[in-house]
Amino acid sequence: MIWTTLIGVEELASVIDTCVVVDCRHELLDLERGRQAYGEAHIPGAFFLHQDEDLAGEKTGRNGRHPLPTRAGLSARLAAIGLDEDRQLVAYDEGSGHTAGRLWWLARWLGHERVAVLDGGIAAWKKAGYPVTDETTDAARSGNFAERAPLNALRDAAQLVRNIDTREMLVLDARTPERYRGEVEPIDPVAGRIPGSLNRPLSANLRPDGRFKPAEVLRQEFVALLGDAAPDQVVHSCGSGVSACQNLLAMEYAGLAGSALYAGSWSEWCSDPARPVATGPAD
């Protein structure tokens, strides 16, 4: 069986020996916390990949806080932890999918279809009674994974600047409502949002226990939000192109495939003072 969006803890437990599992835990305001959490307890056999060091590229000051890594570099990194072209990749975080979704999107960007996020993350794994370990995982061998044609789409800042007038695309912002409205901004130097964007905080995709809502529920909610916009007209944004991937994952899981990512997101957008900024309630 192939998992391409979400995988449950029971499903993962039954096939874990045939998967490459990656711990993606990360905290924006404590950059070492994910690595520390992995060292304290992680799913047996899981590798750790850091959002800044492994899943992002070089920052220029104009390309956001988590610019995309090179395709060749990330492909080599995944092969080094044993990923084969026909092997299932599973990403997990603490529970919400907000950082595991980044690896899910990146793997698809490299052309790898067999990638899924653990629904409920390590919290659900522990709750179900499955074991954790503090033993570091070493790759038994290198895999044969190599980049192929992307399975997803990207949009850039220039396209979104033009879209302010044309409104050919619908931008969904995954940040909290307070950040979307520009009332607070704990990370980036400018508060606000891309004009014309709508807010879909990533928490809206989750049940109280941290697992994703049923696919049909998500589908109904997204369809109501999108209005006349088709999935392939949707562009996902957030602070730096990480948590936006969780919204994109939720849409794919709901059967609304084809939306795109603005990888630079707000941290790139606000680095250029010539780009307009909106604040307050939705336009």
C-alpha positions as CSV (number, residue, x, y, z in Angstrom):
1,M,0.0,0.0,0.0
2,I,1.1,3.6,-0.7
3,W,0.3,6.5,1.5
4,T,0.4,9.9,-0.2
5,T,-1.1,12.3,2.4
6,L,-1.7,11.0,5.9
7,I,-0.8,7.7,7.6
8,G,-2.3,6.6,10.9
9,V,-0.3,5.4,13.9
10,E,-1.6,1.8,13.6
11,E,-0.8,1.8,9.8
12,L,2.7,3.1,10.5
13,A,3.3,0.6,13.2
14,S,2.4,-2.3,10.8
15,V,4.8,-1.2,8.1
16,I,7.5,0.8,9.9
17,D,10.3,-1.6,9.1
18,T,9.8,-0.9,5.4
19,C,9.6,2.9,5.7
20,V,12.0,5.8,6.1
21,V,10.7,7.8,9.0
22,V,11.8,11.4,9.7
23,D,11.3,13.5,12.9
24,C,10.6,17.1,11.8
25,R,9.9,18.7,15.1
26,H,10.9,22.4,15.2
27,E,10.1,25.5,17.2
28,L,10.6,28.9,15.5
29,L,11.6,30.7,18.7
30,D,13.9,27.9,20.0
31,L,15.8,26.5,17.0
32,E,17.4,23.7,19.0
33,R,14.3,22.4,20.6
34,G,13.4,19.9,17.9
35,R,16.9,18.3,18.0
36,Q,16.7,18.1,21.7
37,A,13.2,16.6,21.7
38,Y,14.5,14.0,19.2
39,G,17.4,13.2,21.5
40,E,15.1,12.7,24.4
41,A,12.5,10.4,22.7
42,H,11.6,9.6,19.1
43,I,10.0,6.9,17.2
44,P,12.4,3.9,16.9
45,G,14.3,4.0,13.6
46,A,13.4,7.7,12.9
47,F,16.0,10.1,11.5
48,F,16.0,13.8,12.4
49,L,16.1,16.5,9.8
50,H,16.3,20.2,10.9
51,Q,14.0,22.7,9.3
52,D,16.9,25.3,8.9
53,E,19.8,23.0,8.2
54,D,18.3,20.2,6.1
55,L,14.9,21.4,4.8
56,A,15.8,25.0,3.8
57,G,18.4,26.7,1.7
58,E,20.8,29.6,2.0
59,K,19.2,32.9,3.1
60,T,20.0,36.1,1.3
61,G,17.9,38.5,3.4
62,R,15.5,38.8,0.5
63,N,14.2,35.2,0.1
64,G,12.5,34.6,3.4
65,R,13.4,32.7,6.6
66,H,13.1,29.2,5.1
67,P,14.1,29.4,1.4
68,L,13.9,26.2,-0.6
69,P,16.9,24.0,-0.5
70,T,18.5,22.9,-3.7
71,R,16.8,19.9,-5.3
72,A,20.1,18.1,-5.7
73,G,21.1,18.7,-2.1
74,L,17.9,17.6,-0.6
75,S,17.7,14.5,-2.9
76,A,21.2,13.5,-1.7
77,R,20.2,14.1,1.9
78,L,17.2,11.8,1.6
79,A,19.2,9.2,-0.2
80,A,21.8,9.3,2.6
81,I,19.2,8.2,5.1
82,G,18.2,5.2,3.0
83,L,15.3,6.5,0.9
84,D,14.8,4.6,-2.3
85,E,12.6,5.7,-5.2
86,D,10.0,3.0,-4.3
87,R,10.2,3.3,-0.5
88,Q,7.6,5.0,1.7
89,L,8.7,8.2,3.4
90,V,6.9,9.2,6.6
91,A,7.3,12.6,8.3
92,Y,6.1,13.5,11.8
93,D,6.2,16.4,14.3
94,E,4.7,17.0,17.7
95,G,1.2,16.5,16.3
96,S,-0.2,19.3,14.1
97,G,1.7,18.5,10.9
98,H,2.8,22.1,10.7
99,T,6.5,21.2,10.3
100,A,6.1,17.6,9.0
101,G,4.1,19.0,6.2
102,R,7.1,20.9,4.9
103,L,9.0,17.6,4.3
104,W,5.9,16.1,2.7
105,W,5.7,19.1,0.3
106,L,9.5,19.0,-0.4
107,A,9.5,15.3,-1.2
108,R,6.7,15.8,-3.7
109,W,8.6,18.8,-5.1
110,L,11.4,16.3,-5.8
111,G,8.9,13.9,-7.5
112,H,8.4,11.4,-4.7
113,E,4.8,10.3,-4.4
114,R,5.2,7.8,-1.6
115,V,5.3,10.4,1.2
116,A,2.9,10.9,4.1
117,V,2.6,12.8,7.4
118,L,1.9,10.8,10.6
119,D,-1.6,11.9,11.6
120,G,-1.4,13.2,15.2
121,G,2.4,13.0,15.2
122,I,4.5,11.6,18.0
123,A,1.8,12.6,20.5
124,A,-0.7,10.2,18.8
125,W,2.0,7.5,18.6
126,K,2.7,7.7,22.4
127,K,-1.0,7.9,23.2
128,A,-1.5,4.6,21.3
129,G,1.1,3.0,23.5
130,Y,3.8,2.5,20.9
131,P,7.4,2.7,22.0
132,V,9.9,5.6,21.7
133,T,13.7,5.6,22.1
134,D,16.6,8.0,22.7
135,E,18.9,5.9,20.5
136,T,20.2,7.8,17.4
137,T,19.4,6.2,14.1
138,D,22.2,5.4,11.6
139,A,21.5,4.7,8.0
140,A,22.2,1.1,7.2
141,R,22.9,2.0,3.6
142,S,22.4,4.8,1.1
143,G,19.2,4.8,-1.0
144,N,18.8,5.2,-4.7
145,F,16.5,8.2,-4.5
146,A,17.1,10.9,-7.1
147,E,15.0,14.0,-8.0
148,R,12.4,13.7,-10.7
149,A,9.7,16.1,-12.1
150,P,7.9,18.0,-9.3
151,L,4.4,16.8,-8.3
152,N,3.4,20.2,-7.0
153,A,3.4,23.8,-8.1
154,L,5.2,27.0,-6.9
155,R,4.2,30.7,-7.2
156,D,6.6,33.6,-6.7
157,A,6.3,37.1,-5.3
158,A,6.1,38.7,-8.8
159,Q,3.1,36.6,-9.7
160,L,1.4,37.5,-6.4
161,V,2.1,41.2,-6.9
162,R,0.3,41.1,-10.2
163,N,-2.5,39.1,-8.6
164,I,-3.4,42.0,-6.3
165,D,-5.0,43.6,-9.4
166,T,-6.0,40.5,-11.4
167,R,-7.2,38.3,-8.6
168,E,-6.7,35.3,-10.8
169,M,-5.3,33.4,-7.8
170,L,-6.6,33.1,-4.2
171,V,-4.0,33.3,-1.5
172,L,-4.7,31.4,1.7
173,D,-2.6,32.5,4.8
174,A,-2.0,29.7,7.4
175,R,-0.9,32.0,10.2
176,T,-2.9,32.8,13.3
177,P,-5.7,35.4,12.9
178,E,-3.7,37.9,15.0
179,R,-0.7,37.7,12.7
180,Y,-2.9,37.7,9.6
181,R,-4.6,40.9,10.7
182,G,-1.2,42.5,11.6
183,E,-2.0,42.9,15.3
184,V,1.1,41.1,16.3
185,E,4.3,39.9,14.6
186,P,6.7,38.0,16.8
187,I,9.2,37.0,14.2
188,D,9.3,39.2,11.0
189,P,10.1,42.9,11.0
190,V,6.8,44.0,9.4
191,A,3.3,43.0,10.5
192,G,0.5,42.4,8.1
193,R,-0.4,40.2,5.1
194,I,-0.5,40.0,1.3
195,P,-3.4,42.2,0.1
196,G,-6.4,40.1,-1.0
197,S,-5.4,37.0,0.9
198,L,-7.8,35.0,3.1
199,N,-7.0,33.4,6.5
200,R,-7.1,29.7,7.0
201,P,-5.2,29.1,10.3
202,L,-3.7,25.6,10.2
203,S,-5.4,24.8,13.5
204,A,-8.7,24.9,11.7
205,N,-7.7,21.6,10.0
206,L,-7.4,19.7,13.2
207,R,-9.5,17.9,15.7
208,P,-9.1,18.6,19.4
209,D,-6.7,15.7,19.8
210,G,-4.4,17.0,17.1
211,R,-5.3,14.7,14.3
212,F,-6.7,16.0,11.0
213,K,-10.4,16.4,10.6
214,P,-12.1,13.8,8.4
215,A,-11.5,14.4,4.7
216,E,-15.1,15.1,3.9
217,V,-15.3,17.8,6.7
218,L,-12.2,19.4,5.4
219,R,-13.5,19.4,1.8
220,Q,-16.7,21.1,2.9
221,E,-14.9,23.8,4.8
222,F,-12.4,24.5,2.0
223,V,-15.0,24.6,-0.7
224,A,-17.0,27.1,1.4
225,L,-13.9,29.3,1.8
226,L,-12.7,29.1,-1.8
227,G,-16.0,30.1,-3.3
228,D,-15.7,30.1,-7.1
229,A,-11.9,29.5,-7.0
230,A,-10.7,26.1,-8.2
231,P,-8.0,24.2,-6.2
232,D,-5.4,25.0,-8.9
233,Q,-6.1,28.7,-8.4
234,V,-5.1,28.6,-4.7
235,V,-1.7,29.6,-3.4
236,H,-0.7,28.9,0.1
237,S,1.3,31.3,2.3
238,C,2.4,31.6,5.9
239,G,5.3,33.2,7.7
240,S,8.1,31.4,5.8
241,G,6.7,28.6,3.6
242,V,6.6,25.9,6.3
243,S,3.2,25.8,8.0
244,A,1.5,26.7,4.7
245,C,2.3,23.2,3.6
246,Q,-0.1,21.9,6.3
247,N,-3.0,23.7,4.6
248,L,-1.8,22.3,1.2
249,L,-1.7,18.8,2.7
250,A,-5.2,19.2,4.2
251,M,-6.6,20.2,0.8
252,E,-4.9,17.2,-0.9
253,Y,-6.2,14.9,1.8
254,A,-9.7,16.4,1.2
255,G,-9.5,15.5,-2.5
256,L,-8.8,19.2,-3.6
257,A,-5.5,18.6,-5.4
258,G,-3.4,21.0,-7.4
259,S,-2.9,24.1,-5.2
260,A,0.4,25.9,-5.1
261,L,2.9,27.1,-2.5
262,Y,4.4,30.6,-2.2
263,A,7.7,29.4,-0.6
264,G,9.0,32.7,0.4
265,S,5.7,33.7,2.1
266,W,5.4,36.7,4.4
267,S,9.0,36.8,5.5
268,E,10.1,37.2,1.8
269,W,7.2,39.5,0.9
270,C,7.8,42.0,3.7
271,S,11.6,42.1,2.9
272,D,10.8,44.5,0.0
273,P,9.2,47.7,1.2
274,A,7.8,48.3,-2.3
275,R,5.4,45.4,-1.9
276,P,2.0,46.5,-0.4
277,V,0.9,45.4,3.0
278,A,-2.7,44.9,4.3
279,T,-3.8,44.9,7.9
280,G,-7.1,44.6,9.8
281,P,-10.0,42.4,8.9
282,A,-10.1,40.6,5.5
283,D,-10.3,42.8,2.4
